[in-house]
Amino acid sequence: MKLWGGRFTKEINELVNHFNASLPFDCRFYAQDIRGSIAHVTMLAKSGILTNDERDQIISGLTGILSDINSGTLKFDDGSEDIHSFVEAHLIERIGEAGKKLHTGRSRNDQVALDMKLYTRDEIDETDGLLKTLLEELLTIMKANLDTFMPGFTHLQKAQPITLAHHFGAYFEMFRRDRSRLADIRRRMNTCPLGAGALAGTTYPLDREYTASLLEFDCATVNSMDSVSDRDYLIEYLDALSIIMMHLSRFCEEIITWNTNEYQFVEIDDSYSTGSSIMPQKKNPDIAELIRGKTGRVYGALVSLLTTMKGLPLAYNKDMQEDKEMAFDAFDTVKGCIGLFTGMIASMTFRKDRMEASAKNGFTNATDAADYLVNHGVAFRDAHGIVGQLVLLCIDKNCSLDELSLDAYRSISPVFDEDIYDAISMKTCVEKRLTKGAPSRTSMEAQIAFCEKYLLEN
Ligand code: ARG
């Protein structure tokens, strides 16, 4: 049954019907659609547009539809054009005349704008919860690894020693910002479009602020044209999801590298790995790779919607129906990735011995050797040159700076003394970095206290 058959004399072409229909994907927000309709009729009765009896009949019909969909007894297989038509048709079938009044003072344009907002708002909350669980896991790993020394990299070349706690702390900050982006979007989007009508409001005395409060919005939207044509919040959310994926993808890239035979910094648990059909020795980091790979499709959803929206004149255009499928795919993808990623790092083994050995063997303490000389009165540029020669010597002898004899040190600069070994130990190199945000235990304890407080309050 079509909602708009009156002015038509011919049946719709079957291909057109199929091409136009959105029920196969907008059935996803049936619960939001029904919730919106219940708020709408509650407001219509309060404003004297429907009687209380009509309201009650409609609400009980809608509640029945909701529970039948939930239980699986009512299926989306009747060929309805969209979820709005589906619910209205079933309501009329169930309760008769009163059902025909549901759509009073409403258009599918403000209805779909509402449904998509309600659905997205629920999604934001769910994604935020998953990110919080991820942050809790990161914090657990940070707390257990304040003394797990490892090389910090720049250009993927070993740079200076850090700790695993410090490295994971960097990702804590990224995902903390992601959560704050979600909160910003939620705050900005939380206005109710229902009552905007097709584009120009309605002639009924709707109490839009009341509807807004029933649906837990901060207020009703300001302009009815904007209300039905705004998908900014969805673009913002897809942008935030893209950034979350970018963070996960960078993290996955590191874990894939750390899990290689060459690094062996971590071992991904068997339960999060896969094997090869031909090579018996293989244990592949497929989950990390898939998360990295799926980043592309989430970016795709963002670019797709931006492109769909860029040429649209005001107000509603059917192009906007294209906001759904890729957005839903992105929502599902990101939630799945956050959950899997959290499980993967929670079950991963950290090879502390390998990390520390790698930090030692890569001259990550060379800056500290130069600082030693500076503290003994040598100018930094000269100190840099002296340590550079020491590194060359080490490469020649195939040893680390710690393994070089004092005589070898003195052969390049007489300033060196026995205390150089303590000055360039991994522990000293890290512990002397006391500035806010640096890897020393003292700085990291402050960072962890901050993270703990944040998780308690957010
Ligand atoms: N399925 C439509 C969408 O997703 C619902 C709104 C349809 N409005 C209309 N006037 N055809 O955007």
Boltz pocket constraint, residues with backbone or C-beta under 6 A from the ligand:
constraints:
  - pocket:
      binder: B
      contacts: [[A, 20], [A, 22], [A, 26], [A, 81], [A, 82], [A, 108], [A, 109], [A, 112], [A, 317], [A, 318], [A, 320], [A, 321], [A, 322]]
      max_distance: 6.0
